[in-house]
Every structure is written in structure tokens, then in C-alpha cells.
Amino acid sequence: MAASSLHGKEATVIYPSETTPSTVLSLSALDSQLFLRFTIEYLLVYRPRPGLDPLVTVARVKSALAKALVPYYPLAGRVRAKQDGSGLLEVVCLGQGAVFIEAVDRESTINDFERAPRYVTQWRKLLSLYVADVLKGAPLLVVQLTWLRDGAAALGIGFNHCVCDGIGSAEFLNLFTELSTSRHNELGGGHSLPKPVWDRHLMNSSSSRQQHAHTRASSVSHLEFNRVADLCGFVSRFSNERLVPTSITFDKRRLNELRKLALSTSRPSELAYTSFEVLSAHVWRSWARSLNLPSNQILKLLFSINVRNRVKPSLPSGYYGNAFVLGCAQTRVKDLTEKGLGHAAMLVKKAKERVDSEYVKSVIDSVSQTRACPDSVGVLIVSQWSRLGLERVDFGMGRPTQVGPICCDRYCLFLPVFNQTDAVKVMVAVPTSAVDKYEHLALKLVRTTPHDDPTM
């Protein structure tokens, strides 16, 4: 989307509608991780709605945002590093406000979003306040409503990832949308929604655990933090070669086919796989084969695992901070590409099963003591937005027909599909030299016998 296509852009600071506490709140060790210092950027696209008044809609959304910032008042604050040298972050809460932007795009229509963008930043203007450094006093929440040429609307929403994870951001959006529609009053003022809970100390390393952090870290292996050799210029390739966005939808039938293929190349002890396990394994294998990497290059598949109910005791309902750790499946290129889909799905499954309360404590200790950070060599990161409920975000414009990222880059996203609850759309950008082969392999589902490799 060319910059000239956007007109009438107007930014407004939205303050909480009521007085909120003036305070400084500490973020957790998980919140403060180096690799989370960026903005989660959602893009929701809505069909044209006859009779919808843009002025009324904008006023309603702005009013709802101001009201939502009362219980979620930290989102109206600003993040900074603590001055104690701990490496942890904190939120200065003085009601500084979020940002709302209204704009008009005279070129784009809703049909433009039915396929992948032509280039990574094509939809950047739909969330035009780009935050390069989340610790430099930038707003923690930005909302942009853009009216398209055909009367459709695009809603870009940016959350500072240091303050909330995907589940936390979705819980805020649930309240935001209820406040913007009559549903809030019908549901008794939003009492059906969990009350936001801060309590970030629950995801910190306790003083007693810090004394044994080295022993704990040594006894639990964290593949996600281990460095591996770059045998093929992997990092420079993804930095220097143009990345091309891709979008492939897997409906219920195709997901069932993947399950069958995974089981046909698995040991008898592996009785079942989830849709996530087989789809992430299939995408990982397709991605790896398309890149033509050396057979002995070590690859990792990283994916977030919600730990709200895996820690003991469980986190309270309404906890909206970062409450996930990274699952890590690791193997050599040769094994990933030659051992079949079942082998890759088994690696994903085992990576999930490793995460229990002790594992989470070990991660917290590692990031607290050594500021451990995931490696980028040979890594594909998958994030499962399809389970956040983004497809239900209705501000009085109906439900979005398209849900995705503002920028489709090397991070692989699993997205919901409009009116198909069992389908998943996979978006990821891959190097130009690999894009055709990746799309071919990802789309290729072939029935095989138990001893055949389904994608060879």
C-alpha cells in the first residue's frame, strides 16, 4: 500500500475515562525478556456495513477505549528499565494515555486482504505509529481505524509485548469490544469477563530459588537458549534476502489428512496428535526443505506454551502478563526431512510435554540470572493466534472477515479463518529463492503407506 493512499490521518491521545492510580508497577522476569521488547500488531478487516455511520463508530470506539483503560490502567502508562541494574522493567502509571488514529485509504478494498501481502510491510500504514524502541516513552497501546475505499474498515491494534501476552491482549480486547456495544449492559456491566490481575511477582524467581538457580538450570535442559553453529549463513540470509509473504489455508479435511500422514510414519506408541502438532510439523518440514540447508545443520521450532495452568499453583484468572515459555523441538535437517511427518510431530509433542511447573521455574531462573535469550540460528518461530478469539472482536461492525498481522515476516502465524472454526490459515514470509518450493511442499498432501515419507 503506497503511502499516498492514506488520507485524513488524525491521531488522538485517549486518556482513562476515570482517575486511575499514579504508581510504578514492576514487570516480571518473563515480561522483561529481551526478545519480548517489541509490539504485538494485529490487523482485523471488516466488511462494509450498510447504514454504519463512521462518525458514530469512531466516537463509540474512542469512548470504549477510554473506559477500558480504567481497569487496564497500566496500558495507559509507559515502560522503562529499572534503575537497580537488575535488567527488569517497570511501568510508570500516570495516565499518559493510549493513541487512537483514524485514517482513510482511498485505494485498498476488502478484497486486497484475501491473499498474502505482496511484500512484508505492505500493510504497515494500517498501524502507522511504528514503535522502534518500546522503552523510549512510547505508548503501550495504539489503535488505528482505517476506512477503505469500498466502505470496509481495517483495525490495526498494537500492544507492547512487555506488558501482556497474546492471551492478555485478547482479554483486553474482549472488554474493549463489550464496552463499545450494547453487549456490555446486557451482560451486567462486563461481569462475565475476568477482572484484570497484575500480580507480576508470580512470574519472578523467588529469593530461595535464586540460591539454587544454577543447580536447577543445570538439571533442566533449555534447548531454546542453547547456541548452535551456523553452517550455511542462515542469519545473514534472512537478514539480506528479500522475504516474500505467503498465506495457505488448511481446512478440516486437510488437517485430518495431516494427522493420518503423521500416524502412518509414527511408532505404534504414538496414539494421537493435535492439529497444532501435525500442522506445525508439516510447516516446519516444508520450510526446512525449501531452504536447501546442509544436512547437518541443526534446526529449531520454537512455539509459545501457555503456562497459566501448568504452574503450581495456577495463575489467577485475569492475569494478563506474559505467562508463556517457549517450547523447542530440535533436530538435524537430515532427520527432519527424511524421517517423515510423524517424527517431526513427535518432536513437537515431546517439547510440549516437557513443560511442567518445575520447567517454568527453571526458565524464570535462567532469564533472571543470565538474561538467557533464544538463539536465531536455524530457528522457525510459530505463534498460534488462531486460539485467541480474535475472530470474535466486534466493535459494532460485525466480526472481522480477515485476521492477521500488520507485517507478515519470518515469524509463522497460525490464524483463524472466517466462518470455518476448524480451519487454520498459515502466514509466514520466506526468502525469495525458497518461496515457490515452500508453497509447493506446504500444499502437497499425498497418501502413503506406513513406510513411505509423505512429503518426499
Buried (B, 14 or more C-beta within 10 A) or exposed (E): BEEEBBEEBEEBEBBBBEEBEEEEBBBBBBBBBEBBBBBBBBBBBBBBBEEBEEEEBBEBBBBBBBBBBBBBBBBBBBBBBBEEEEBBBBBBBBBBBBBBBBBBBEEBBBEBBEEBBEBBBBBBBBBBBBBEEBBEEBBBBBBBBBBBBEBBBBBBBBBBBBBBBBBBBBBBBBBBBBBBBEBBEEEEEBEEBBEBBBEBEBBBBEEEBBEEBEEBBEEBEBBBBBEBEBBBEBBEBBEEEEBBBBBBEBBEEBBBBBBBBBBBBBEEEBEEBBBBBBBBBBBBBBBBBBBEBEEEBBBBBBBBBBBBEBBEEEBEEBBBBBBBBBBBBBBBBEBBBBBBBBBBBBBBBEBBEBBEEEBBBBBBBBBBBEEBBBBBBBBBBBBBBBBBBBBBBBBBBEBBBBBBBBBBBBBBBBBBBBEEEEBBBBBBBBBEBBBEBBBEBBEEBEEBEEEBBBBE
